[in-house]
Amino acid sequence: MPIYLDYHATTPVDPRVFASMAPYFMEVFGNPASSSHRFGLQARAAVEQARQRIAAALNASTPREIVFTSGSTESNNLAIKGVVRRCGTRGRHVITAVSEHKCVLNACKSLREDGFDVTVLPVEADGSLPVEAVAAALRPDTVLVSLMHANNEIGVIHDIAAIGALCRAQGVLLHTDATQSFGKVPVDVQAMQVDLLSMSAHKMYGPKGIGALYVRTPCTLVPQLDGGGHEGGLRSGTLNVPGIVGLADAVVLACADLEVDRRTQRALRDRLWLALRDAYPGILLNGPDPLTAPERRLPNNLNVSVPGAAGDALLAALGDDICVSTSSACTSASGEASHVLTAIGRAEGHTNLRISVGRPTTDAEIDQVVACIGRAAVRA
Ligand SMILES: Cc1ncc(COP(=O)(O)O)c(C=O)c1O
């Protein structure tokens, strides 16, 4: 069996999540919008229970603050375009950062084409973003700051609570993309003082094609889809009931298992880093140091650049049997250099590997990868 070490790209569905979704395909198959009969009412009850569980996990004030979407690409688009278009008369300035996911950057690009003003902040060499840089970029006409909680390539965790306090004090809305952080580090919308937060089930052992957007009351959005006005008018379209049930289950399990997962995955990741560091003296670490600053990096993330021929040899040795990413999955599909590594000056002349461990990763798998790294380094 190949060894999968690309859990940032996606995760397998947890069997417990799969089991809880199963009845909603063929037994409880009603449309939650069908309020005139029991099929619809049963489906509606499942959706509302899921909404309550997710709201509780995020520490939202009310389940009404959770809007179901098709995943984080949609949540991010709805949050950014929805808020900015709603606030258009109050101000037309948005702040984001160069290392955001493409769906955030492209949503901002689209706003810019519509005449809004977007500041794209640079990041430090380790991908971090000082709160002072956000403070310096705020203007009287700033309506939204959109910054990810944790980066999907280099794992750096932004201090969203500090940025949240700053934005709240200035009366500016804050959106955070928590796609990669949810289930790996604590996420609490009150403690972080965020107004909007995106999440996606397939990054936390739930199904693909379902996600949610937290929208703090009384924040309002312009919907991005015209339709029948589902989800409090914010997101039209028949609800994906099995997906919603699966998302809620994945969320609850992620919170329950967080501390154990964090400790286990960090230990596996650190073993890989030590093996790579010992094997390749010229190796460059992308993102904060996992050993000296573990609190600033996702516990399951490693991203390295191996220079020259050694990097090529390592990639060849990993072969088809050890599945890692040479950049983010979305960027791989477009065949471009990673914009995140470019932003920190690491894209050129190296073999860049993003290695992410997950709940199913075993010690035996890491043993095999460590052995493979050792053999490749001797050959190089
Ligand atoms: C940080 C981040 N934001 C957004 C997305 C998009 O999420 P989805 O696949 O649910 O649309 C991803 C997926 O790679 C991601 O890593």
Ligand as a Chemical Component Dictionary entry (heavy atoms), coordinates in Angstrom:
data_LIG
# 
_chem_comp.id                   LIG 
_chem_comp.type                 NON-POLYMER 
_chem_comp.pdbx_formal_charge   0 
_chem_comp.three_letter_code    LIG 
# 
loop_
_chem_comp_atom.comp_id 
_chem_comp_atom.atom_id 
_chem_comp_atom.alt_atom_id 
_chem_comp_atom.type_symbol 
_chem_comp_atom.charge 
_chem_comp_atom.model_Cartn_x 
_chem_comp_atom.model_Cartn_y 
_chem_comp_atom.model_Cartn_z 
_chem_comp_atom.pdbx_ordinal 
LIG C1 C1 C 0 -6.529  27.162 3.525  1  
LIG C2 C2 C 0 -7.536  26.654 2.538  2  
LIG N1 N1 N 0 -8.576  27.427 2.216  3  
LIG C3 C3 C 0 -9.516  27.014 1.357  4  
LIG C4 C4 C 0 -9.445  25.789 0.731  5  
LIG C5 C5 C 0 -10.528 25.358 -0.210 6  
LIG O1 O1 O 0 -11.344 24.438 0.447  7  
LIG P1 P1 P 0 -12.412 23.506 -0.320 8  
LIG O2 O2 O 0 -11.622 22.395 -0.928 9  
LIG O3 O3 O 0 -13.336 23.042 0.757  10 
LIG O4 O4 O 0 -13.092 24.366 -1.313 11 
LIG C6 C6 C 0 -8.363  24.950 1.026  12 
LIG C7 C7 C 0 -8.199  23.657 0.335  13 
LIG O5 O5 O 0 -7.142  23.271 -0.063 14 
LIG C8 C8 C 0 -7.390  25.394 1.962  15 
LIG O6 O6 O 0 -6.343  24.631 2.298  16 
# 
loop_
_chem_comp_bond.comp_id 
_chem_comp_bond.atom_id_1 
_chem_comp_bond.atom_id_2 
_chem_comp_bond.value_order 
_chem_comp_bond.pdbx_ordinal 
LIG C1 C2 SING 1  
LIG C2 N1 SING 2  
LIG C2 C8 DOUB 3  
LIG N1 C3 DOUB 4  
LIG C3 C4 SING 5  
LIG C4 C5 SING 6  
LIG C4 C6 DOUB 7  
LIG C5 O1 SING 8  
LIG O1 P1 SING 9  
LIG P1 O2 DOUB 10 
LIG P1 O3 SING 11 
LIG P1 O4 SING 12 
LIG C6 C7 SING 13 
LIG C6 C8 SING 14 
LIG C7 O5 DOUB 15 
LIG C8 O6 SING 16 
# 
